[in-house]
Amino acid sequence: MSAKRSLLWQGALALVMLALCASLGSWQLRRLDWKQAMLQAIEARAHAASGALPPQERWSQLSADEYQWLHVRARGRFDLAHVALVFSPAPESAGGAEPGYFALAPLRLETGGVVIVNRGFTPQS
């Protein structure tokens, strides 16, 4: 009887582990679909023509899904006293393996308001 009980527990554990592995596999497939859709959106928006920056009055109502990765046109003056340098490994587009900095600068708009602009990557050297 003890051997049957031992086999029963082992079988139950095997079924639980099988269910866990199946659910993790299903989750990975859903995550893959989500990631591929996100990459397609980034690719489409990154190469699209730039549009006008929405009026400042609408900024609080903007949806990240609608405006993420879009290029916009804006006029203003960079506040060079408040540039933030963010250390990073070299991006693939920089063509080198040397780490460096992304320069993030506030742009004070002619119409009021401030947006942060990624001014690009500079190698550490």
Secondary structure, DSSP 4 states (H G I P E B T S, - for coil): -HHHHHHHHHHHHHHHHHHHHHHHHHHHHHHHHHHHHHHHHHHHHHTSPPEEPPPGGGGGG--HHHHTT--EE--EEE-GGG-EEEEEPPPGGG-SS--EEEEEEEEEETTS-EEEEEEEEEE--
